[in-house]
Amino acid sequence: MFKTPIQVRFSDIDGVGHVNNAVYSDYFDVGRLQYFREAFGRPLKWGEGQTLVLVHTEADFLQPTFLYDTVEVHTSVVAISRRSIRMKQRIVAADGTVRAEGSSVLSTYDMDAAQSFPLPEEWREKITAFEEKMKGAFALF
């Protein structure tokens, strides 16, 4: 799995004193963004040309995260299909406790043609090689 450090910001904290549940979505976004940057060796062009779009997401909130906690997002691709990629993620504290778990599906999308397209073999190869390097190889953590 790929690890991305997250800085918990004061604005992430809600009235109860912990990271608001909606903010975890931002943390997962950061993890996915960095994952693809590393896997592809360059930033993915979000919002233009042939890209990926988020089509499904869900999360389980297991333990609260507080302002001064040190956390990171663990990200892994768990399945690749003809036109989509399924990912699993966790927010993990420095002490190893899992604070939240999430899953998502990203679909290929051609912004100019306004439709999905078959996942390029080059993308599949890069993700597979990156997962093997990260010791993920499509395993569920």
LINJOGI-V273505 format. One record per pair of residues at least 6 apart in sequence whose C-alpha atoms are under 8 Angstrom apart, sorted by the first residue. I is the first residue (numbers start at 1). J is the second residue. D is the distance in Angstrom with one decimal. If there is no record, write none. Layout:
[[I & J & D] [I & J & D]]
//
This chain:
[[1 & 74 & 6.0] [1 & 75 & 5.5] [1 & 76 & 5.0] [1 & 131 & 7.0] [1 & 134 & 5.3] [1 & 135 & 6.5] [1 & 136 & 5.2] [1 & 141 & 7.1] [2 & 35 & 6.5] [2 & 73 & 8.0] [2 & 74 & 5.5] [2 & 75 & 5.1] [2 & 76 & 6.3] [2 & 134 & 6.3] [3 & 31 & 7.5] [3 & 72 & 6.3] [3 & 73 & 5.6] [3 & 74 & 4.6] [3 & 75 & 6.4] [4 & 30 & 7.8] [4 & 31 & 5.7] [4 & 34 & 7.1] [4 & 72 & 5.3] [4 & 73 & 5.1] [4 & 74 & 6.6] [5 & 71 & 6.3] [5 & 72 & 4.2] [5 & 73 & 6.4] [6 & 27 & 7.0] [6 & 70 & 7.5] [6 & 71 & 5.7] [6 & 72 & 5.1] [6 & 73 & 6.9] [7 & 70 & 7.4] [7 & 71 & 7.4] [8 & 19 & 7.9] [8 & 66 & 7.8] [8 & 67 & 5.8] [8 & 68 & 7.1] [8 & 69 & 7.3] [8 & 70 & 7.6] [8 & 71 & 7.8] [9 & 67 & 6.7] [10 & 67 & 6.4] [12 & 18 & 7.9] [12 & 19 & 5.3] [12 & 20 & 6.2] [12 & 23 & 6.2] [12 & 67 & 7.9] [13 & 19 & 4.4] [13 & 20 & 5.7] [13 & 66 & 7.3] [13 & 67 & 6.7] [14 & 20 & 5.3] [17 & 66 & 6.7] [17 & 67 & 7.8] [18 & 64 & 6.0] [18 & 65 & 5.5] [18 & 66 & 4.6] [18 & 67 & 6.7] [19 & 64 & 6.8] [19 & 65 & 5.4] [19 & 66 & 6.0] [19 & 67 & 7.2] [21 & 61 & 7.2] [24 & 100 & 7.7] [27 & 73 & 7.0] [27 & 91 & 8.0] [28 & 73 & 6.7] [28 & 89 & 6.9] [28 & 102 & 7.6] [31 & 73 & 5.7] [31 & 74 & 7.2] [31 & 75 & 6.3] [32 & 75 & 6.8] [33 & 43 & 7.9] [33 & 44 & 8.0] [35 & 75 & 7.0] [36 & 42 & 7.9] [36 & 43 & 7.0] [36 & 44 & 6.6] [37 & 43 & 4.5] [37 & 44 & 6.3] [39 & 126 & 6.0] [39 & 127 & 5.8] [39 & 130 & 5.4] [40 & 123 & 7.4] [40 & 126 & 6.1] [40 & 127 & 7.5] [44 & 51 & 7.1] [45 & 51 & 6.2] [46 & 52 & 7.1] [47 & 111 & 6.8] [48 & 110 & 7.7] [48 & 111 & 5.5] [48 & 112 & 7.5] [49 & 110 & 5.6] [49 & 111 & 5.2] [49 & 112 & 6.1] [50 & 108 & 7.2] [50 & 109 & 5.8] [50 & 110 & 4.4] [50 & 111 & 6.3] [50 & 112 & 8.0] [51 & 108 & 5.8] [51 & 109 & 5.4] [51 & 110 & 6.3] [51 & 111 & 7.4] [52 & 106 & 5.9] [52 & 107 & 5.4] [52 & 108 & 4.5] [52 & 109 & 5.6] [53 & 106 & 5.3] [53 & 107 & 5.4] [53 & 108 & 6.4] [53 & 109 & 6.4] [54 & 104 & 7.3] [54 & 105 & 6.1] [54 & 106 & 4.5] [54 & 107 & 6.5] [55 & 104 & 7.6] [55 & 105 & 5.7] [55 & 106 & 5.6] [55 & 107 & 6.5] [56 & 104 & 5.3] [56 & 105 & 5.0] [56 & 106 & 7.1] [57 & 102 & 7.2] [57 & 103 & 5.7] [57 & 104 & 4.2] [57 & 105 & 6.6] [58 & 102 & 5.5] [58 & 103 & 5.5] [58 & 104 & 6.5] [59 & 100 & 6.9] [59 & 101 & 5.6] [59 & 102 & 4.1] [59 & 103 & 6.5] [60 & 100 & 5.6] [60 & 101 & 5.2] [60 & 102 & 6.3] [61 & 99 & 6.4] [61 & 100 & 4.5] [61 & 101 & 6.7] [62 & 98 & 6.9] [62 & 99 & 5.1] [62 & 100 & 5.2] [62 & 101 & 7.6] [63 & 98 & 7.2] [63 & 99 & 4.6] [63 & 100 & 6.9] [64 & 99 & 6.2] [65 & 99 & 6.6] [69 & 93 & 6.9] [69 & 94 & 7.7] [70 & 93 & 5.7] [70 & 94 & 5.6] [71 & 91 & 6.5] [71 & 92 & 5.4] [71 & 93 & 4.3] [71 & 94 & 5.9] [72 & 91 & 5.7] [72 & 92 & 5.5] [72 & 93 & 6.6] [72 & 94 & 7.9] [73 & 89 & 6.6] [73 & 90 & 5.6] [73 & 91 & 4.6] [73 & 92 & 6.3] [74 & 89 & 5.3] [74 & 90 & 5.1] [74 & 91 & 6.4] [74 & 92 & 7.2] [75 & 87 & 7.1] [75 & 88 & 6.0] [75 & 89 & 4.5] [75 & 90 & 6.8] [76 & 87 & 5.6] [76 & 88 & 5.5] [76 & 89 & 6.4] [76 & 131 & 7.2] [76 & 136 & 6.5] [76 & 138 & 7.2] [76 & 139 & 8.0] [76 & 140 & 7.9] [76 & 141 & 7.6] [77 & 85 & 7.0] [77 & 86 & 5.9] [77 & 87 & 4.3] [77 & 88 & 6.4] [77 & 127 & 7.8] [77 & 131 & 7.2] [77 & 136 & 7.7] [77 & 137 & 8.0] [77 & 138 & 5.7] [78 & 85 & 7.8] [78 & 86 & 5.7] [78 & 87 & 5.4] [78 & 88 & 6.6] [78 & 137 & 7.7] [78 & 138 & 4.1] [78 & 139 & 5.9] [78 & 140 & 6.3] [79 & 85 & 5.9] [79 & 86 & 5.1] [79 & 87 & 7.1] [79 & 138 & 6.1] [80 & 86 & 6.3] [80 & 124 & 7.5] [81 & 119 & 7.9] [82 & 118 & 5.7] [82 & 119 & 5.9] [83 & 107 & 5.8] [83 & 108 & 5.6] [83 & 116 & 7.1] [83 & 117 & 6.4] [83 & 118 & 5.0] [83 & 119 & 5.0] [84 & 105 & 6.7] [84 & 106 & 5.5] [84 & 107 & 4.2] [84 & 108 & 6.0] [84 & 119 & 7.1] [85 & 105 & 5.6] [85 & 106 & 5.2] [85 & 107 & 6.4] [86 & 103 & 7.3] [86 & 104 & 5.8] [86 & 105 & 4.5] [86 & 106 & 6.5] [87 & 103 & 5.6] [87 & 104 & 5.3] [87 & 105 & 6.3] [88 & 101 & 7.5] [88 & 102 & 5.8] [88 & 103 & 4.4] [88 & 104 & 6.6] [88 & 140 & 7.3] [89 & 101 & 5.7] [89 & 102 & 5.1] [89 & 103 & 6.0] [90 & 98 & 6.6] [90 & 99 & 7.4] [90 & 100 & 5.6] [90 & 101 & 4.4] [90 & 102 & 6.2] [91 & 98 & 5.9] [91 & 99 & 5.4] [91 & 100 & 5.1] [91 & 101 & 6.4] [92 & 98 & 4.5] [92 & 99 & 5.8] [92 & 100 & 7.4] [93 & 99 & 6.9] [107 & 116 & 7.1] [108 & 116 & 5.2] [108 & 117 & 5.9] [108 & 118 & 7.1] [108 & 119 & 6.4] [109 & 115 & 5.5] [109 & 116 & 4.2] [109 & 117 & 6.2] [110 & 116 & 5.9] [110 & 117 & 6.7] [128 & 137 & 6.8] [131 & 137 & 4.9] [131 & 138 & 6.8]]
//
